[in-house]
């Protein structure tokens, strides 16, 4: 009985993660049932909807009801927009969607930041109050801490997903979903629910009406993505994080400038392997179920400009910001100065989307300024016209992005200043060799991460093609071997995916 209780109950100390063996067990059980039901589309979709809701409950507990609330609001708004006869009615319904979704996101994500900022500016002593907890305490006799506001897992992602649905309906580019269960399935589909990719209704809703089909190549590719994603996350990202990056960023003053610099480089590959690893697993799991999710990463550190980088990094977010924020601000249609301003505002708000702190605003502003500078520069100079120019452009872009990661990862702005000071004034060139020897495993994995990332695309495609054509037993053995390696590499505590925090 206790084991069943463990399966069914939410634990805030052990939320359900893709890199847990328990998730692999749950998915395997679910997939067995799926193979028996997939021919019946309605039953199949309800079955996946129920599993997706259970998955989110295991990730976030009572915030499961917040997901249901957002789903119901945006479904009703969608019907309202479609049936409205007048433009003002459509705007009213869209306003309800924006106010509800952004209001909830602002409350859970930015309450403390806003209250602390106001207190700092005006010398007040306001406190952020969780009115939902207060309501539950007063209505049901619960004992929630009214001064504790926890960010619901995945709210930044499913908020943008449902908003895109409402905006697309308002623009007339899609038709409304007539069945609330289909809409709930679109919102809550578990592979991408908590950390993306951010899926558009126009891409996903047509798929739920298609019969299940999984070719041999599709199966092989899906398994390869899951294996690659788990390896990138657990073996490379987690090991680098626990054994090096976290330690240096926590107490940079006790490490040399060289070690601080290596920690910044290490974080560059850590966050890539962590986030792209999640996306690979999500895309692979969805493919096994017969659904296609959009690519979210395309070798971003190969980019030869910052504009190119944002076409390759977190593609579903960058295209969302472009289509629903940058273009709504006017895009590049209102002159050069306004274009640069729109780029800056878009990236600053993109930075705030990642977190409620000054460091994220600075991170977004740096990228906004960088995009504006590149847009101006590229009108007069083309660095990529020669091989040397391409290499220089790629190195320059990578180091600018890596410098910006410093603001993204550091605990606060003071840590950023301390690390930069260490790098430029206490580099300790004579101790480099001994540091490399002492941390050879970490540096080897950092190097492995960059080498595999920067490998030619044709080589990667050949490896994937070879794997998809291997017999089933080879795929199974490969998966078991990787799971065994993961078990050996796993730290005492499983590391959550970085973007679970956003």
Secondary structure, 3 states (H helix, E strand, C coil): CHHHHHHHCCCCCCCCCCCCHHHHHHHHHHHHHHHHHCCCHHHHHHHHHHHHHHHHHHHHHHHHHHHHHHHHHHHHHHHHHHHCCCHHHHHHHHHHHHHHHHHHHHHHHHHHHHHHHHHHHHCCCCCCCCHHHHHHHHHHCCCCCCCCCCCCCCHHHHHHHHHHHHHHHHHCCCCCCCCHHHHHHHHHCHHHHCCCCCCCHHHHHHHHHCCCCCCHHHHHHHHHHHHHHHHHHHHHHHHHHHHHHHHHHHCHHHCCHHHHHHHHHHHHHHHHHHHHHHHHHHHHHHHHCCCCCCCCCCCHHHCCCHHHHHHHCCHHHHHHHHHHHHCCCCCCCCCHHHHHHHHHHHHHHHHHHHCCCHHHHHHHHHHHHHHHHHHHHCCCCCHHHCHHHHHHHHHHHHHHHHHHHHHHHCCCHHHHHHHHHHHHHCCCHHHHHHHHHHCHHHHHHHHHHHHHHHCCHHHHHHHHHHHHHCCHHHHHHHHHHHHHHHHHHCCCCCCCCHHHHC
